[in-house]
């Protein structure tokens, strides 16, 4: 311990004597370690930290799996069957995959509260006990059961002042009176940051095969996680044997840990980003190793004296490693501060849907990670210089001054090898960033199929009790749109149950004349189901291809009609004209499907409904008033409805006026999520933008570090060769020849690094394939452009020392001692 303290004191003195080197080293490390800490904090919060529930590893989500697809939602019969089994779960719960929230009225202004309907067992399965009151009783979770609610802790505090006598009080949700029976514990908001939970009240005898339920189970004691998939697969076969329509033949039931399912969309991108910042850290280590080699060479005489006085190689190594670790620790502390500052910005840039963002931050795990990275980094960049410096040449060291000290040919080869390494790593990062930039540019250039400019959108969560029938929904929409269209400057106004680029429903349909019955898939199609008013096509400028659009005559009670898009026409009526054909949407789910066929009256251009990265899906557009009663009730209950307004100029001033017209029709109707359609389109690119920006920043940092490393090594080598270059100039070499000599030396090293980097990128960029759209992982443009950029930067970094070398005064160089 005494030796360690002595080494620390000496290391502090040495670093204070070299403030320039110390500042550069700490800043380099702070940037690299800070980037690693910030990204790791996200990885830790999203992927590593257990869900904030008891025994979270025992929570599994049940889903449907086909050979090339995973569907996370189940139907009511599928849930009921899984819940009735004794294995593998001790309890199973369900809640809708999409939630419109609740309109809370009464005390204060009408407010939309995020909430969900859940089965009775929800809190027991998740493992959460209420802070006040109780959860749901069995008799409350049946059709027609009592209206009860559990409040979120923050809602209880903010809206009701944390009143201790809240249990038993009533509140108005969606126009109905609910009795408060409990308050959730602080911090609980599962799923989707919910602050209200009411009983789902499913019908256990339902044969409704619509898939809209998320199903979660808690493993029974003794059941191992690896047994879940096999057990559920057997249950899927049994379910299909009981009723063939309950589960498609090509799909099976499966299960995975809830945390894995929550993070499945962001996990690949986060791991790629974590790998990128690790490469940046390696480049920083290489740079600092080079700097340490140069410092060790300049200290060769000092180290030789210490060796002559009896210091062992291990003692010298310990001293030099202490200096390196001390530098890395200082860089780690500054990096931690930078990460703390950067994490809020990182979360602001993160795509929508990042699971549990509130868990991302600096905690004990992140602190331990930063400390570990700092120590390992110090050892990494300090070990090689320490090994070389621990065996000084005693005879040679006494004959040269400190200013002439070199590490010999071996040391020069080591420096060049380190340059090759950092150039190779930088090339890999640059190629990866180039691929993402090209992919993002291709996405941005993709036509979405709509004109999102100058369109204002807003969401309204409509109470099912008042607007859950097609007639009531149509009447409300008609009155609102009539008033909104009369506002000055409004070009078009429309209603849509779902906006493009947002989650919605898809439904199977039977084609009249081709459908062969429930045992056959012949004559069956599948398309996105979009209830919209006639103004929808004008508001988003979706062009008519053939036939007609929906119009005001297509209302409740009139002949049922549907408009389809080109993708549906090509897929289900290839080489035919679908106009006049008839389909029955939702034929397999009679509870919510069409009772009679509807006629196809028009075909419109495609809209990339899912996102710019996917081909346009088949879409069916139906009038809201012509939805079946069960479908209308389901949409109003589960989805926030949407209003769209197109205006010739800035739509922002219209927002208040449109909200006034909505409140004129229903004063208790809150309006939320007021935003331009362009923002929704941009939000759909959030994950690609996030990945591209961060990997681009890492690549830029790697490029800067590589340039500094190349410049530093060549400057050192030029300084070593001052006498040689002076002799060359004295013997008649031109300054241009000296410049070319140094350039060849530098660029040959860079060339080897570029070649190795390209070879490494061929393998590593394949790990990014799932992040790329419209671009190959071996795109030749990226593989050419990235090395060219680095070579250009290297050329500048090499030319500066070469230019300095050409200006050596031969007389001064010959007297150089």
Order of alpha helices (4+ residues) and beta strands (2+ residues): alpha-alpha-beta-beta-alpha-beta-beta-beta-beta-alpha-beta-beta-alpha-beta-beta-beta-beta-alpha-beta-alpha-alpha-alpha-alpha-alpha-alpha-alpha-beta-alpha-alpha-beta-beta-beta-alpha-beta-beta-alpha-beta-beta-beta-alpha-beta-alpha-beta-alpha-alpha-alpha-alpha-alpha-alpha
